[in-house]
């Protein structure tokens, strides 16, 4: 005689999301002990996760969320192996729940995020293992950033349709929302390397200067002129790749910096995630 009821099977499925037959088998193996059945299903998930640890998981979703007042925002990439799973309602709900936990708690790194409570029974890391066992694909968080606005500023979020690309922009200024959102859309479309020239990493600057020198040398320019020519080429590179110097996508007659200045808005920084990049 069974030590569990159909209601127990349904309850176990509601809690774990695992199929009815697997829940029934777990309850049978656990002699009706509900908590033991959950542990058995968890172990099954761990086994699946271990077997798929070396798989590529480059599909998934990029989620951006902000607090109501815009004082803090999160951008997070949660991966799966296939686009089919990435569009699964359970996967989307799982990813959004992790984003909510990150936004609320602002963990310092992935270890901190995985240690956060996912629900009353599991951490984020355990939930990822459980989801892997349930779906049968490698599932997990690849990266995330939690950004806090300076006093008087706010974080504007932009999610490109399809949830494969997201942007956070830290802005200051009265009524910053519209102009900062336009800046976020610019970041999404043209993928600048930095907000201003001063923010461009030194290794990129050095690389572009060297490329400029080599191009000028190949064109037969005098050695004494190479540095000056390289600086000019670097300036043109900035105009293509630095946010505030790029032509504004909605009006190429002005730069993004001009647009923001007219709106009385200052963009301090941005974060851009494209799925799999």
Phi, psi and omega in degrees: 000136183293145177263019180212166181243171176298327178295325177295319179298316180296318180297318179296320178294319180298324182283317188262336184078002181281154182301155185301317182294321178294322177296318179298315180298320180295318178293323177296314181294328181269007181055038176085357179285112188296312181295322178294325178295321177298317179298320179297318179293325177297317180297323176298318178297321178296321179295316178297318180298318180295321181290337184249013185300328183266007179283152173279131176234089185245359172267185179133218184212150171247122184245136172237136179215148178227155172293164184301324181270000178074013182285339180212147178214160178231145169232132187215141175248120178244126190253153169225175180277330185230155177293330178301314178291323181301334180265002180288135183300322180294320179295316180297318179295319177299313181296318179294325179293322177293319178299319178298318180295319179294317180297319182288322189255344179048059178296155185282332185203182182296323178299318178295321178295314182295339180275349180291154177289130175268317174208192184289349184245342189213158173273174177299316179298317178294323179295325178294319177296317179298318180294323176299316179294323182289315186272329180088015175233157175294124185231141175170170178275128178272316184196161176199159172222134170250123186242130178251133182284148173292164179302130182089355180249183177205162178254123179261137182245147176221129176242121179288142179309134182103349177056036176252357181209134179218157183219140167246138176232127176266119186228156175229148179132151178296139178052049185284346192304309186293311182295320180292326176293321175299320177296321179296320177294324175298315178300317180298318187283319190247356172049059176296158182272342182196164179283319181227169177301321182296339182271354180291127180302144184298326181294325177290317179301313181297319180297315181293324176297318180294319177299318179298319178297315182295321178296316180294320179297318180295334178275001177082020180288149179299143181304322182295341182263352189299315182297317180295318178296319180297322178296322178295319178294323178296321178298319178293324177299318179300319183295334177272334193236355177258127189309306187292344180260351180288146170301136182291129186296335180273344180201093187292355178282348177233158175273167175299320178301318177298315180300315181293320180298317179298325180277353182073031185241140175244128175263121183273320181194170175214160173229130181232127174242128168245133186307124176084351180287000000 
